[in-house]
Amino acid sequence: MTITYLGFDNFFDEISRQDQMIFLLCMPQNNDFQEQVQALLDCCRNFEGGLTPAVLDEAFIEPFGRRYEVRGTPTFLIFNNGNELDRRLGLHCPEALTRFANETLGLKLAGIL
């Protein structure tokens, strides 16, 4: 499984695609970055292609944060058809991300989101 990198040139096209849900990590590349990317990948593997792991390009974090009112990083967001479904703030292990994704997808399937 590979990470999709999103930035100024492709963000809106990628999150609006109807054939995939995006699980996005908004985080600067600091000491915890690689661990959080790996947690995201491990989580998305549990969904067998149902969630596409994505990371914001470093230069896009600030404008993205303003538009989507991201108050801290890391922030994990799930998008479907261009709409944000839910988000979580903070460092997370793969199991916590999987629980979050299951909860969000369950609410979507139930028609609540």
N, C-alpha and C positions, 0 to 999 in steps of 0.2 A: 504494500500500500504506500502511496506517495502523498506528500503534502502539496496542496495547491497554495501558491503564494498569491495574495491579493494586494493590489495597490491602486494607484490613480487610474491606470490604463484598463484594468479588467474587473474591478470590484463589482460594479453594478451589473455587468453582464453575467458574471459568475453566480452571484447570489440570486439572480432572477430566473435562472434556468429551472424549468419545471421538472426535469428528470432527476434532480438530486436535492438532498437537504445538506446544508453546509454547517459544520461544527467548527466555529472560528475561534482562534486564540488571538487575543489582542494583548501583546506584551512586548516590551523592549527586550533586546537580546542582552540580558544580564546573566548572572551566575546560575539562576534557576531556569533559564530559557530552555535548554536542551532537555532537562528533566520533564518540563511541562509539555513540550512537543512530543516526547515519547509517551507520556500519559495520554495525550490526545490520540495518538496513533493506536495505542493499545486499546483504548475505549472504542474507537471507530471500527477496529477489526471485529469486535463483538457483534456489529450490526451488518456484517457481510455485504458491504457496498451501499447500505441504506443511509449512511452518513459519510459525507466527504470531509476529511480533515483539511483545515485551511489555517494559514497564519498570515497576519498582516505584514506587509513590507514595513520596515522600520520608519521610512519617511512618510508613510500613510497613517501612522498611529495617531498623531495629533489631530489632523483634520477629521479622521474617523471618530475620534473621541468627542470632538465638538458636536458633530452631527448626531451621533447616537448617545450623547450624554454619558459617556463612560467616565466614571469618577475615580477609578483606580485600576491598576493592573497587577496581576493578570486578570483579565475578564474573559470568560468563555461564553460565546453566544451561539444560539442555534437559529438558523435562517431557513425558511421554506418559501419558495416562490417570491423571494425578495422581501419577505416580512420577517421581522425578528419574532421568534416564538418565546424565547426565554433567555436568561443569562445568569451566570454565577461569577462571583468575584472571589479571588484568592487562589492560592496554590492548592492543587488537588491531585490525588492519586488516581490511577485508572479506574479503580472500583467506584470512587465517588463520582467521577465523570460519567461512568456507565449508569449509575443510579439516577443522576440528573437527566441524562438523555432518555432513559426509560420513562421517567416521570413526565418529561416534556412531550415525548412522542405519544404516551398514553393519553394525555390531555388532548392532544391534537386529534387522535383517532376517536376520542369520545365527543369531539365537536366542541370542546370547551375553549380551545385556542383557535 
